[in-house]
Amino acid sequence: GVRADIVGVPQSAQGWDVTWLGQNAGWLEGTVFPTWAGNSVLTGHVYDAYGQPGPFVNLNRLWYGDRILVHAWGQEYVYEVRSVQQVRPDDTASIVRHEDYPWLTLVTCRGYDEASNSYRYRIVVRAVQVEIR
């Protein structure tokens, strides 16, 4: 039930700055463009800067077979979830891995740690494209 615009997030030498995303989903530059063959990584906030739920607050509730729809260029691209994982923030291999077919990898934070002002984990949802309508 989440509807969010997808905006590009430029990559720099320090990585991707996603602090400004707000209620948008961000496509991480350096990964495949959404709907193309390969692995496209989209990220969204679990909570925004004001402590309000972000667009990916319930990402960890997705299950195998759930559908993710991307609307673009007058078409609907349908993806089905194949895995949901909780990983460490430095585990980029599970996020940016190569794929031959169109895949979406959705990523958000989890487990805020006040002492370090950072999140302890990432939720990673991987979905493969199954249909274009």
C-alpha positions in Angstrom: 0.0 0.0 0.0 3.0 2.4 -0.2 3.1 4.9 -2.9 6.3 6.9 -3.3 8.0 8.8 -6.1 11.4 7.3 -7.1 14.2 9.9 -7.3 17.8 9.6 -8.2 20.4 9.6 -5.4 23.9 10.6 -6.7 26.9 8.6 -5.6 29.9 10.4 -4.2 33.3 9.3 -2.8 31.6 9.1 0.6 28.6 7.0 -0.7 25.0 8.1 -1.0 23.5 11.0 0.9 19.9 10.0 1.5 19.1 12.5 4.3 17.0 14.6 2.0 14.7 11.8 0.7 11.7 12.6 2.9 8.8 10.5 1.7 10.4 9.5 -1.6 12.1 6.3 -2.6 15.7 6.8 -3.8 17.3 4.9 -6.7 21.0 4.6 -5.8 23.2 5.8 -8.7 25.7 3.1 -9.7 23.0 0.4 -9.6 21.0 -0.5 -12.6 18.3 2.0 -13.6 14.8 0.8 -12.3 13.0 -1.6 -14.7 16.2 -2.5 -16.7 18.0 -5.9 -16.5 20.2 -6.1 -13.5 19.9 -5.1 -9.9 18.3 -1.8 -9.1 18.6 -0.6 -5.5 15.9 1.6 -4.0 16.1 3.0 -0.5 13.6 4.8 1.7 13.5 6.1 5.3 12.1 3.9 8.1 11.5 7.2 10.0 12.0 10.8 8.8 14.0 13.5 10.5 10.9 14.4 12.6 10.4 10.9 13.9 7.4 10.2 11.6 7.1 6.9 9.8 8.9 6.9 6.4 7.8 5.1 3.3 9.8 1.9 4.1 8.7 1.7 7.8 7.0 -1.7 7.2 9.5 -3.1 4.7 10.4 -5.9 7.1 6.8 -7.2 6.9 7.1 -8.2 3.2 7.1 -11.9 2.5 8.1 -14.3 -0.3 5.6 -13.8 -3.2 4.4 -10.3 -2.2 4.3 -8.0 -5.2 6.0 -4.6 -5.7 4.7 -2.4 -8.5 6.7 0.2 -10.3 4.8 2.6 -12.6 6.9 4.1 -15.4 6.5 5.2 -19.0 2.8 4.2 -19.1 3.5 0.6 -17.9 3.4 -1.3 -14.7 6.4 -3.4 -13.8 5.6 -6.2 -11.4 8.2 -7.7 -9.1 7.8 -10.6 -6.6 9.7 -10.7 -3.3 12.2 -13.6 -3.1 13.9 -12.8 0.1 13.8 -10.5 3.2 17.0 -10.2 5.3 18.3 -8.2 8.2 22.0 -7.4 7.6 24.7 -5.3 9.2 25.2 -1.7 7.8 28.5 -2.6 6.3 27.2 -5.7 4.4 27.0 -4.1 0.9 27.5 -7.5 -0.9 23.9 -8.5 -0.2 22.7 -5.1 -1.6 24.6 -4.3 -4.7 25.2 -7.8 -6.2 25.0 -8.4 -9.9 21.9 -9.9 -11.6 21.2 -10.9 -15.2 17.4 -10.3 -14.9 15.5 -7.2 -13.7 15.6 -7.2 -9.9 14.7 -4.7 -7.2 16.6 -4.5 -4.0 14.7 -2.4 -1.4 16.8 -1.2 1.6 16.0 0.6 4.8 17.4 1.0 8.3 16.4 -0.8 11.5 17.4 -0.8 15.2 18.2 2.8 16.0 20.9 3.1 18.6 20.7 6.5 20.5 24.2 6.2 21.9 25.9 6.1 18.5 23.1 8.0 16.7 23.1 5.3 14.0 21.1 2.2 13.0 22.5 -1.2 13.8 20.9 -3.1 10.9 19.5 -2.8 7.4 16.4 -4.6 6.0 17.1 -5.9 2.5 14.2 -7.1 0.4 15.0 -8.6 -3.0 12.4 -9.0 -5.7 12.5 -10.3 -9.3 10.5 -8.9 -12.2 7.7 -11.3 -13.2 5.5 -9.3 -15.5 5.1 -6.0 -17.4 1.6 -4.8 -18.0 
